[in-house]
Amino acid sequence: MKTKEAITYFGNKTSLAKALELTKSAISQWPEEVPELRAYQIERLTHGALKANPIVIDKPKSVNVA
């Protein structure tokens, strides 16, 4: 989920921070996407109104050395 979506849902950074027991400053340091574990926390707090988007990381392909 996008950080802006979470802030909008809770009304402002202060309310979001309070819901997560964080400081407003901590929220301000988030990138465009909510950090993954916090996204799951927000998903639970919003009863699924906001959904976490798990990041799929491709594993490096093994290289055969002949």
C-alpha positions in Angstrom: 0.0 0.0 0.0 1.1 3.5 -0.6 2.1 5.7 2.3 -0.3 8.4 1.2 -3.2 5.9 1.2 -2.5 5.0 4.8 -2.2 8.7 5.9 -5.5 9.5 4.1 -7.3 6.6 5.7 -6.3 7.7 9.2 -6.7 11.4 8.5 -3.2 12.6 9.0 0.3 11.4 9.9 -0.2 12.1 13.6 -3.3 9.8 13.7 -1.5 7.1 11.7 1.5 7.3 14.0 -0.7 7.1 17.1 -2.5 4.0 15.7 0.8 2.3 15.2 2.4 3.6 18.4 5.1 5.4 16.4 6.1 9.0 16.1 5.0 11.3 13.3 8.7 11.6 12.4 8.9 7.9 11.8 6.0 8.0 9.4 7.7 10.9 7.6 10.7 8.7 6.9 8.7 6.1 5.0 9.2 5.8 1.3 6.3 5.8 -1.2 5.3 2.3 -0.2 4.5 1.5 3.5 7.2 -0.8 4.9 6.0 -4.4 4.5 5.5 -5.4 8.1 3.8 -2.1 8.9 1.5 -2.6 5.9 0.3 -5.9 7.4 -0.2 -4.2 10.7 -2.3 -1.4 9.0 -4.3 -4.1 7.1 -5.3 -5.6 10.4 -6.0 -2.3 12.1 -8.3 -1.3 9.1 -10.0 -4.7 9.1 -8.8 -5.2 5.5 -9.9 -1.7 4.2 -6.3 -1.2 3.2 -4.4 -4.2 1.8 -0.7 -5.0 2.2 1.0 -5.6 -1.2 3.7 -8.3 -0.5 6.8 -7.6 -2.5 7.9 -10.6 -4.6 11.6 -10.7 -4.8 13.0 -12.9 -7.6 15.7 -15.2 -6.5 18.9 -15.0 -8.6 19.1 -17.7 -11.2 22.0 -20.1 -10.6 24.8 -20.0 -13.1 26.2 -23.2 -14.5 30.0 -23.0 -14.9 31.2 -25.5 -17.4 
